[in-house]
Amino acid sequence: IGKDGFLYCIDLKGNLLIHREAHGLNWMDYPQIKYFIDNHDKVDVGIHRYKSPQSEKYKIAAFKYIKPANAILIASSNEEDFLYRPSQYFILSIIIIIAIGGIIGIIISIHFIKTLLTRRIEKMHQRALELSKGHGDLTKKMVVEHHDEIGETVESFNDFIVVIKNVIIKVKQAI
């Protein structure tokens, strides 16, 4: 059971009926053995946490009274053996949740940035289409929303429209 746990069986006088190292000894003086005997008929399957007198480590034991044998079967292991694997799964779960959250955050950020950039470029594209089909108003300038590369491109586009407008005015005056 776990790394250092094992099964053993005692009678109601504390004698070890089955034990990997101490078979036949009486452990009635150990507090956990007294607990198992005192509680054997109170629960179907009991759980008890205690400090081992040998190792000074906390242990967790499950015990069950076996009536036909008039004995108590006990499965005992270090508490850390019970808690180690669940804590590893918990840590792994947290790492996975953080990774998934990070991936979702990146995807949302990319989508937001892409949408923001695409919308601004699409406005400029629509304005260019209007002008190329002869339907555009040369007096309207596009609004510069941000002072970045796209904003600079919009300013250059507006400057280009002014140049085209001035060329058209000069051509009309020359005719």
Accessible surface in RSA format (square Angstrom, percent):
REM  Atomic radii and reference values for relative SASA: ProtOr
REM  Chains: A
REM  Algorithm: Lee & Richards
REM  Probe-radius: 1.40
REM  Slices: 20
REM RES _ NUM      All-atoms   Total-Side   Main-Chain    Non-polar    All polar
REM                ABS   REL    ABS   REL    ABS   REL    ABS   REL    ABS   REL
RES ILE A   1    85.90  48.9  47.51  35.4  38.38  92.5  57.89  41.7  28.00  76.0
RES GLY A   2    61.06  75.3   0.00   N/A  61.06  75.3  25.45  69.8  35.61  79.8
RES LYS A   3   161.63  78.9 126.16  77.4  35.46  84.4  82.43  74.2  79.20  84.4
RES ASP A   4    60.07  42.1  55.50  55.2   4.57  10.8  16.91  39.8  43.16  43.0
RES GLY A   5     9.68  11.9   0.00   N/A   9.68  11.9   0.00   0.0   9.68  21.7
RES PHE A   6    34.45  17.2  29.43  18.2   5.01  13.0  34.45  20.9   0.00   0.0
RES LEU A   7    97.58  54.3  86.45  61.8  11.13  28.0  86.45  60.7  11.13  30.0
RES TYR A   8     3.89   1.8   3.49   2.0   0.40   1.0   2.43   1.8   1.46   1.8
RES CYS A   9    12.76   9.7  12.76  14.2   0.00   0.0   0.00   0.0  12.76  13.8
RES ILE A  10     0.00   0.0   0.00   0.0   0.00   0.0   0.00   0.0   0.00   0.0
RES ASP A  11    29.23  20.5  29.23  29.1   0.00   0.0  14.67  34.5  14.56  14.5
RES LEU A  12    48.17  26.8  37.92  27.1  10.25  25.8  37.92  26.6  10.25  27.6
RES LYS A  13   152.05  74.2 145.61  89.3   6.44  15.3  92.00  82.8  60.05  64.0
RES GLY A  14     0.00   0.0   0.00   N/A   0.00   0.0   0.00   0.0   0.00   0.0
RES ASN A  15    46.58  32.1  46.58  45.0   0.00   0.0  10.90  26.2  35.67  34.5
RES LEU A  16     2.02   1.1   0.00   0.0   2.02   5.1   0.00   0.0   2.02   5.4
RES LEU A  17    70.93  39.5  63.96  45.8   6.97  17.5  65.79  46.2   5.14  13.8
RES ILE A  18   109.01  62.0 107.61  80.2   1.40   3.4 109.01  78.5   0.00   0.0
RES HIS A  19    18.75  10.2   5.85   4.1  12.89  33.0   6.70   6.9  12.04  14.0
RES ARG A  20   142.01  59.6  99.74  50.8  42.27 100.7  54.43  74.4  87.58  53.1
RES GLU A  21   144.28  82.8 103.71  78.5  40.57  96.6  43.46  84.1 100.82  82.3
RES ALA A  22    12.27  11.3   9.25  14.3   3.02   6.9  12.27  17.3   0.00   0.0
RES HIS A  23   124.39  68.0 102.02  70.9  22.37  57.2  69.07  71.2  55.32  64.4
RES GLY A  24    54.59  67.3   0.00   N/A  54.59  67.3  27.71  76.1  26.87  60.2
RES LEU A  25   101.64  56.6  99.07  70.9   2.57   6.5 101.64  71.4   0.00   0.0
RES ASN A  26    78.53  54.2  51.02  49.3  27.51  66.2  27.91  67.2  50.62  48.9
RES TRP A  27    37.57  15.1  36.57  17.7   1.01   2.4  31.99  17.1   5.58   9.1
RES MET A  28    64.97  33.6  64.91  43.0   0.06   0.1  64.91  55.2   0.06   0.1
RES ASP A  29   129.19  90.5 111.78 111.3  17.42  41.2  34.30  80.7  94.89  94.6
RES TYR A  30    57.18  26.7  57.10  32.5   0.08   0.2  27.39  20.6  29.79  36.7
RES PRO A  31    97.30  70.9  90.54  82.5   6.76  24.6  92.86  76.7   4.43  27.5
RES GLN A  32    10.02   5.6   9.08   6.6   0.94   2.2   0.29   0.6   9.73   7.4
RES ILE A  33     0.00   0.0   0.00   0.0   0.00   0.0   0.00   0.0   0.00   0.0
RES LYS A  34    96.00  46.8  95.46  58.6   0.54   1.3  46.69  42.0  49.31  52.5
RES TYR A  35    78.78  36.8  74.65  42.5   4.13  10.8  45.85  34.5  32.94  40.6
RES PHE A  36     0.00   0.0   0.00   0.0   0.00   0.0   0.00   0.0   0.00   0.0
RES ILE A  37    18.52  10.5  16.60  12.4   1.92   4.6  16.60  12.0   1.92   5.2
RES ASP A  38    88.95  62.3  76.58  76.2  12.37  29.3  22.49  52.9  66.46  66.3
RES ASN A  39    28.57  19.7  28.57  27.6   0.00   0.0   2.47   5.9  26.10  25.2
RES HIS A  40    30.98  16.9  28.43  19.8   2.55   6.5  19.13  19.7  11.85  13.8
RES ASP A  41   106.68  74.7  70.83  70.5  35.85  84.8  29.59  69.6  77.09  76.9
RES LYS A  42   141.61  69.1 106.63  65.4  34.98  83.3  82.23  74.0  59.38  63.3
RES VAL A  43    72.39  47.6  56.55  51.2  15.84  38.2  65.48  56.9   6.91  18.7
RES ASP A  44   109.23  76.5  89.65  89.2  19.58  46.3  43.53 102.5  65.70  65.5
RES VAL A  45    80.49  53.0  59.73  54.1  20.76  50.0  59.73  51.9  20.76  56.3
RES GLY A  46     5.24   6.5   0.00   N/A   5.24   6.5   5.16  14.2   0.08   0.2
RES ILE A  47   114.13  64.9  92.49  68.9  21.65  52.2  92.49  66.6  21.65  58.7
RES HIS A  48    32.28  17.6  29.68  20.6   2.60   6.6  22.44  23.1   9.85  11.5
RES ARG A  49   128.37  53.9 108.03  55.1  20.34  48.4  45.12  61.7  83.26  50.5
RES TYR A  50    23.21  10.8  17.16   9.8   6.05  15.7  18.03  13.5   5.18   6.4
RES LYS A  51   103.39  50.4  85.74  52.6  17.65  42.0  37.64  33.9  65.75  70.0
RES SER A  52     3.93   3.3   3.75   5.0   0.18   0.4   0.76   1.6   3.17   4.4
RES PRO A  53    59.32  43.2  33.38  30.4  25.94  94.3  41.14  34.0  18.18 113.0
RES GLN A  54   120.95  67.6  85.46  62.5  35.49  84.5  67.66 144.0  53.29  40.4
RES SER A  55    54.87  46.4  29.92  39.9  24.95  57.5  39.21  83.5  15.66  21.9
RES GLU A  56   107.96  62.0  95.27  72.1  12.69  30.2  50.27  97.2  57.70  47.1
RES LYS A  57    89.94  43.9  85.53  52.5   4.41  10.5  56.76  51.1  33.18  35.3
RES TYR A  58    92.66  43.3  86.18  49.0   6.48  16.9  47.96  36.0  44.70  55.1
RES LYS A  59    26.75  13.1  26.75  16.4   0.00   0.0   7.34   6.6  19.41  20.7
RES ILE A  60    32.90  18.7  32.90  24.5   0.00   0.0  32.90  23.7   0.00   0.0
RES ALA A  61     0.00   0.0   0.00   0.0   0.00   0.0   0.00   0.0   0.00   0.0
RES ALA A  62    35.18  32.4  31.97  49.3   3.22   7.3  32.20  45.3   2.98   7.9
RES PHE A  63     5.67   2.8   3.12   1.9   2.55   6.6   5.51   3.3   0.16   0.5
RES LYS A  64    77.52  37.8  76.85  47.2   0.66   1.6  61.55  55.4  15.97  17.0
RES TYR A  65    48.00  22.4  36.48  20.8  11.52  30.0  23.85  17.9  24.15  29.8
RES ILE A  66    59.22  33.7  57.05  42.5   2.16   5.2  59.22  42.6   0.00   0.0
RES LYS A  67   160.27  78.2 149.85  91.9  10.42  24.8  93.30  84.0  66.97  71.3
RES PRO A  68   133.56  97.3  89.40  81.5  44.16 160.5 102.38  84.5  31.18 193.8
RES ALA A  69    64.50  59.3  37.15  57.3  27.35  62.2  47.84  67.4  16.66  44.1
RES ASN A  70    77.66  53.6  75.95  73.4   1.72   4.1  24.15  58.1  53.52  51.7
RES ALA A  71     1.13   1.0   1.13   1.7   0.00   0.0   1.13   1.6   0.00   0.0
RES ILE A  72     0.00   0.0   0.00   0.0   0.00   0.0   0.00   0.0   0.00   0.0
RES LEU A  73    72.36  40.3  70.12  50.2   2.24   5.6  70.12  49.2   2.24   6.0
RES ILE A  74     0.00   0.0   0.00   0.0   0.00   0.0   0.00   0.0   0.00   0.0
RES ALA A  75    25.34  23.3  23.44  36.2   1.90   4.3  23.59  33.2   1.75   4.6
RES SER A  76     1.39   1.2   1.26   1.7   0.14   0.3   0.90   1.9   0.49   0.7
RES SER A  77     0.49   0.4   0.49   0.7   0.00   0.0   0.49   1.0   0.00   0.0
RES ASN A  78     7.35   5.1   7.12   6.9   0.24   0.6   0.49   1.2   6.87   6.6
RES GLU A  79    32.12  18.4  32.12  24.3   0.00   0.0   4.32   8.4  27.80  22.7
RES GLU A  80    86.49  49.7  79.78  60.4   6.71  16.0  38.10  73.7  48.39  39.5
RES ASP A  81    26.33  18.4   8.82   8.8  17.52  41.4   4.98  11.7  21.35  21.3
RES PHE A  82    84.73  42.4  72.49  44.9  12.24  31.9  77.54  47.0   7.19  20.6
RES LEU A  83    99.92  55.6  98.78  70.7   1.14   2.9  98.94  69.5   0.98   2.6
RES TYR A  84   138.72  64.8 133.89  76.2   4.83  12.6 105.46  79.3  33.26  41.0
RES ARG A  85   157.15  66.0 156.34  79.7   0.81   1.9  38.17  52.2 118.98  72.1
RES PRO A  86    72.02  52.5  64.47  58.8   7.54  27.4  67.96  56.1   4.06  25.2
RES SER A  87    49.07  41.5  43.69  58.3   5.39  12.4  38.83  82.7  10.24  14.4
RES GLN A  88    78.81  44.1  73.74  53.9   5.07  12.1  19.58  41.7  59.23  44.9
RES TYR A  89   128.13  59.8 126.97  72.2   1.16   3.0  94.25  70.8  33.87  41.8
RES PHE A  90   131.49  65.8 126.26  78.2   5.23  13.6 131.06  79.5   0.43   1.2
RES ILE A  91    92.42  52.6  91.44  68.1   0.98   2.4  92.42  66.6   0.00   0.0
RES LEU A  92    93.07  51.8  91.93  65.8   1.14   2.9  92.87  65.2   0.20   0.5
RES SER A  93    51.99  43.9  48.68  65.0   3.31   7.6  23.18  49.4  28.82  40.4
RES ILE A  94    69.15  39.3  69.15  51.5   0.00   0.0  69.15  49.8   0.00   0.0
RES ILE A  95    99.82  56.8  98.02  73.0   1.80   4.3  99.09  71.4   0.72   2.0
RES ILE A  96    84.05  47.8  82.72  61.6   1.33   3.2  84.05  60.5   0.00   0.0
RES ILE A  97   112.29  63.9 108.91  81.1   3.38   8.1 110.25  79.4   2.04   5.5
RES ILE A  98   118.90  67.7 111.14  82.8   7.75  18.7 116.46  83.9   2.44   6.6
RES ALA A  99    50.01  46.0  38.78  59.9  11.23  25.5  49.06  69.1   0.95   2.5
RES ILE A 100    91.52  52.1  90.40  67.3   1.12   2.7  91.52  65.9   0.00   0.0
RES GLY A 101    39.64  48.9   0.00   N/A  39.64  48.9  30.80  84.5   8.84  19.8
RES GLY A 102    36.99  45.6   0.00   N/A  36.99  45.6  34.22  93.9   2.78   6.2
RES ILE A 103   101.78  57.9 100.79  75.1   0.99   2.4 101.24  72.9   0.54   1.5
RES ILE A 104    89.41  50.9  89.01  66.3   0.41   1.0  89.41  64.4   0.00   0.0
RES GLY A 105    32.04  39.5   0.00   N/A  32.04  39.5  31.06  85.2   0.98   2.2
RES ILE A 106   106.62  60.7 104.06  77.5   2.56   6.2 106.06  76.4   0.56   1.5
RES ILE A 107   103.94  59.1 102.16  76.1   1.78   4.3 103.06  74.2   0.87   2.4
RES ILE A 108   110.66  63.0 109.06  81.3   1.60   3.9 110.43  79.5   0.23   0.6
RES SER A 109    55.79  47.1  51.29  68.5   4.49  10.4  25.31  53.9  30.48  42.7
RES ILE A 110   104.34  59.4 102.22  76.2   2.12   5.1 103.68  74.7   0.66   1.8
RES HIS A 111   119.46  65.3 117.06  81.4   2.40   6.1  77.65  80.0  41.81  48.6
RES PHE A 112   127.93  64.0 125.68  77.8   2.25   5.9 127.78  77.5   0.15   0.4
RES ILE A 113    94.28  53.7  94.28  70.2   0.00   0.0  94.28  67.9   0.00   0.0
RES LYS A 114   132.48  64.6 127.42  78.2   5.06  12.0  76.80  69.1  55.68  59.3
RES THR A 115    66.92  47.6  62.87  63.7   4.05   9.7  60.41  81.1   6.51   9.8
RES LEU A 116    50.06  27.9  48.00  34.3   2.06   5.2  49.83  35.0   0.23   0.6
RES LEU A 117    67.80  37.8  67.80  48.5   0.00   0.0  67.80  47.6   0.00   0.0
RES THR A 118    71.99  51.2  68.96  69.9   3.02   7.2  60.54  81.3  11.45  17.3
RES ARG A 119   104.07  43.7  97.35  49.6   6.73  16.0  59.79  81.7  44.28  26.8
RES ARG A 120    13.48   5.7  11.35   5.8   2.12   5.1   5.38   7.3   8.10   4.9
RES ILE A 121    87.19  49.6  86.91  64.7   0.29   0.7  86.91  62.6   0.29   0.8
RES GLU A 122    78.19  44.9  76.93  58.2   1.27   3.0  37.83  73.2  40.36  33.0
RES LYS A 123    96.06  46.9  88.39  54.2   7.67  18.3  68.07  61.3  27.99  29.8
RES MET A 124    29.51  15.3  29.20  19.3   0.31   0.7  28.77  24.5   0.73   1.0
RES HIS A 125    91.76  50.1  85.64  59.5   6.12  15.6  53.81  55.5  37.94  44.2
RES GLN A 126    83.97  47.0  83.90  61.3   0.07   0.2  32.30  68.8  51.67  39.2
RES ARG A 127    24.70  10.4  22.79  11.6   1.91   4.5  18.87  25.8   5.83   3.5
RES ALA A 128    39.94  36.7  35.15  54.2   4.79  10.9  37.08  52.2   2.86   7.6
RES LEU A 129    64.64  36.0  63.91  45.7   0.73   1.8  64.48  45.3   0.16   0.4
RES GLU A 130    82.73  47.5  79.51  60.2   3.22   7.7  28.22  54.6  54.52  44.5
RES LEU A 131    38.97  21.7  21.93  15.7  17.04  42.8  22.56  15.8  16.41  44.2
RES SER A 132    89.86  75.9  46.37  61.9  43.50 100.2  52.08 110.9  37.78  52.9
RES LYS A 133   138.29  67.5 111.32  68.3  26.97  64.2  69.37  62.4  68.93  73.4
RES GLY A 134    67.19  82.9   0.00   N/A  67.19  82.9  35.78  98.2  31.41  70.4
RES HIS A 135   147.30  80.5 114.59  79.6  32.71  83.7  79.56  82.0  67.74  78.8
RES GLY A 136    20.46  25.2   0.00   N/A  20.46  25.2   0.60   1.7  19.86  44.5
RES ASP A 137    59.12  41.4  50.54  50.3   8.58  20.3  26.52  62.4  32.60  32.5
RES LEU A 138    42.11  23.5  33.70  24.1   8.41  21.1  33.70  23.7   8.41  22.6
RES THR A 139    95.71  68.1  69.39  70.3  26.32  62.7  59.87  80.4  35.83  54.2
RES LYS A 140   131.04  63.9 125.64  77.1   5.40  12.9  74.48  67.0  56.57  60.3
RES LYS A 141   130.04  63.4 104.63  64.2  25.41  60.5  61.03  54.9  69.01  73.5
RES MET A 142    26.51  13.7  15.61  10.3  10.90  26.0  21.73  18.5   4.78   6.3
RES VAL A 143   120.96  79.6 103.66  93.8  17.31  41.7 108.96  94.7  12.00  32.6
RES VAL A 144    40.65  26.8  19.19  17.4  21.46  51.7  19.20  16.7  21.46  58.2
RES GLU A 145    71.29  40.9  38.10  28.8  33.19  79.0  30.85  59.7  40.44  33.0
RES HIS A 146    78.76  43.0  74.80  52.0   3.96  10.1  50.14  51.7  28.62  33.3
RES HIS A 147   159.23  87.0 123.47  85.8  35.76  91.5  88.02  90.7  71.21  82.9
RES ASP A 148    47.36  33.2  40.00  39.8   7.35  17.4  31.44  74.0  15.91  15.9
RES GLU A 149   135.64  77.9 132.74 100.4   2.89   6.9  65.64 127.0  70.00  57.2
RES ILE A 150    22.35  12.7  21.62  16.1   0.73   1.8  22.25  16.0   0.10   0.3
RES GLY A 151     1.60   2.0   0.00   N/A   1.60   2.0   1.60   4.4   0.00   0.0
RES GLU A 152   111.06  63.8 108.78  82.3   2.28   5.4  35.27  68.2  75.78  61.9
RES THR A 153    64.45  45.8  60.10  60.9   4.35  10.4  40.65  54.6  23.80  36.0
RES VAL A 154     8.37   5.5   8.37   7.6   0.00   0.0   8.37   7.3   0.00   0.0
RES GLU A 155    73.98  42.5  72.59  54.9   1.38   3.3  24.75  47.9  49.23  40.2
RES SER A 156    68.80  58.1  61.85  82.5   6.95  16.0  32.96  70.2  35.84  50.2
RES PHE A 157    35.91  18.0  31.04  19.2   4.86  12.7  35.40  21.5   0.51   1.5
RES ASN A 158    10.07   6.9  10.07   9.7   0.00   0.0   3.46   8.3   6.61   6.4
RES ASP A 159    87.21  61.1  85.15  84.8   2.06   4.9  26.55  62.5  60.66  60.5
RES PHE A 160   115.13  57.6 111.17  68.9   3.96  10.3 114.64  69.5   0.49   1.4
RES ILE A 161     5.10   2.9   5.10   3.8   0.00   0.0   5.10   3.7   0.00   0.0
RES VAL A 162    53.77  35.4  53.77  48.7   0.00   0.0  53.77  46.7   0.00   0.0
RES VAL A 163    84.34  55.5  83.10  75.2   1.24   3.0  84.25  73.2   0.09   0.2
RES ILE A 164    59.39  33.8  59.39  44.2   0.00   0.0  59.39  42.8   0.00   0.0
RES LYS A 165    67.81  33.1  67.60  41.5   0.21   0.5  25.86  23.3  41.95  44.7
RES ASN A 166    66.89  46.1  65.89  63.7   1.00   2.4  15.96  38.4  50.93  49.2
RES VAL A 167    78.00  51.3  77.36  70.0   0.63   1.5  77.94  67.7   0.06   0.2
RES ILE A 168    68.58  39.0  67.35  50.2   1.23   3.0  68.49  49.3   0.09   0.2
RES ILE A 169    72.92  41.5  72.28  53.8   0.64   1.5  72.90  52.5   0.02   0.1
RES LYS A 170   141.42  69.0 136.57  83.8   4.85  11.5  81.54  73.4  59.87  63.8
RES VAL A 171    80.43  52.9  77.88  70.5   2.55   6.2  80.38  69.8   0.05   0.1
RES LYS A 172   148.71  72.5 132.77  81.5  15.94  37.9  80.01  72.0  68.70  73.2
RES GLN A 173   140.03  78.3 105.53  77.1  34.50  82.1  46.89  99.8  93.13  70.6
RES ALA A 174    91.44  84.1  48.30  74.5  43.13  98.1  60.30  84.9  31.14  82.5
RES ILE A 175   168.58  95.9 115.10  85.8  53.48 128.9 131.46  94.7  37.13 100.7
END  Absolute sums over single chains surface
CHAIN  1 A    12498.8      10754.8       1744.1       8417.4       4081.4
END  Absolute sums over all chains
TOTAL         12498.8      10754.8       1744.1       8417.4       4081.4
